[in-house]
Amino acid sequence: MMNVILLGAAGFIGTNLAMSLAKNKDINLTLVDAEKKYFPDIITANYSDIKIKESPFQMDTDFEQLLEKQDVVYHLVSTTVPTTSNQYITQELTANVVVTTKMLDACVKTGVKKVVFISSGGTVYGKESDCPLNEETPTYPISSYGVQKITIEKLLYLYHYLYDLDYRVIRLANPYGPFQRPNGILGAVTTFTYKALQHDKITVYGDGSVVRDFIYIEDAVRAIMNIVDGDSVHRTFNVGCGYGTSIKSLLNIIKETLHIDLEVEYVHGRKVDVPVNYLDISRYEKEYGKLNPISLESGILKTADFMKSVYFGK
Ligand SMILES: NC(=O)c1ccc[n+]([C@@H]2O[C@H](COP(=O)([O-])OP(=O)(O)OC[C@H]3O[C@@H](n4cnc5c(N)ncnc54)[C@H](O)[C@@H]3O)[C@@H](O)[C@H]2O)c1
């Protein structure tokens, strides 16, 4: 049996990962988040084999106790999101980078074998280089969130060098789908789909020319699990669909797919938004085969179906 623990597990990616990992009967799964009530009902009600623990990710956390006997640690905590991170740079680095070093010290002490870190393909590269961006592209983040992510990546390299702690870094693009909170802060596909279904006004920052690499969460989870289980010489992988879609085309696709007329308001662009971002995923595909992500149309339909059944009870 392998002991696997997810930190920040009640969120969007944690919930989807947990449901996939739970299918593997050779894994003892422990999920951790700040409060039990953050976990969706599907996890607390349907998975009796999964252990759930409440623990904040902060300086006074007893990580040694939390990580005792664990083999693999998924680090899914971020206390901030890209768009607001530049307002609280000190806090960003203290709450994420410094606390992560404490967690990594505990990994070394307790004999954890592998740390999996969800970094950000959307922010670590910044806007200096042309897309598609590969893992060797220089990193110049324009948000402190991106600085946080790249710094934690460097710490993982250092802990591997110093203590032989194995790790995998997933530079994830823009995942969307079931269990992403449609609160309008993060995730254009999820937010716009939710608003479309509710016939709410959609706010777009800038003129809609911003380009992103959207990936359906199940495709992302499959890629993450292949990377974690694999024994490639590479430890850092981009994960996205590998092509760009502008916000304007996304809105069109939502409108056509759901047959709903959208009310869209365009407001001033944000300095924190990289104008164009999409990833070169050839390293992943060379090691693990074609990713074959589903189309945005199919992903939007699946996301809308989930929302109808979970939020709107249809
Ligand atoms: N969603 C994306 O678009 C995206 C893209 C690339 C990378 N990521 C990264 O993937 C990871 C997971 O993202 P997500 O979309 O699932 O986010 P999420 O906000 O849905 O989930 C994160 C979870 O972490 C928990 N958390 C936050 N601060 C905490 C703290 N101090 N102590 C304990 N728990 C805390 C939250 O309660 C939440 O349940 C994050 O590191 C994020 O930066 C996300």
The ligand as an ORCA input file, in Angstrom:
! r2SCAN-3c Opt
* xyz 0 1
  N      -7.254     26.579    -10.920
  C      -6.302     27.031    -11.711
  O      -6.569     27.701    -12.711
  C      -4.866     26.680    -11.413
  C      -3.929     26.768    -12.453
  C      -2.604     26.462    -12.187
  C      -2.225     26.105    -10.897
  N      -3.165     26.054     -9.903
  C      -2.701     25.694     -8.559
  O      -3.266     24.448     -8.195
  C      -3.465     24.420     -6.780
  C      -4.924     24.068     -6.496
  O      -5.754     25.019     -7.132
  P      -7.343     24.952     -7.127
  O      -7.816     25.557     -8.394
  O      -7.779     23.594     -6.740
  O      -7.653     25.991     -5.973
  P      -8.878     26.032     -4.921
  O      -8.894     27.412     -4.378
  O     -10.108     25.462     -5.518
  O      -8.371     25.019     -3.805
  C      -7.300     25.279     -2.962
  C      -7.622     24.728     -1.575
  O      -6.569     25.117     -0.703
  C      -7.123     25.464      0.531
  N      -6.294     26.452      1.208
  C      -5.968     27.700      0.808
  N      -5.228     28.318      1.743
  C      -5.075     27.437      2.742
  C      -4.408     27.477      3.982
  N      -3.718     28.543      4.397
  N      -4.456     26.375      4.769
  C      -5.118     25.256      4.373
  N      -5.778     25.164      3.206
  C      -5.748     26.235      2.405
  C      -8.479     26.067      0.234
  O      -9.356     25.904      1.351
  C      -8.928     25.281     -0.991
  O      -9.791     24.215     -0.642
  C      -3.059     25.793     -6.258
  O      -1.735     25.738     -5.805
  C      -3.140     26.664     -7.482
  O      -2.259     27.757     -7.382
  C      -4.477     26.325    -10.148
*
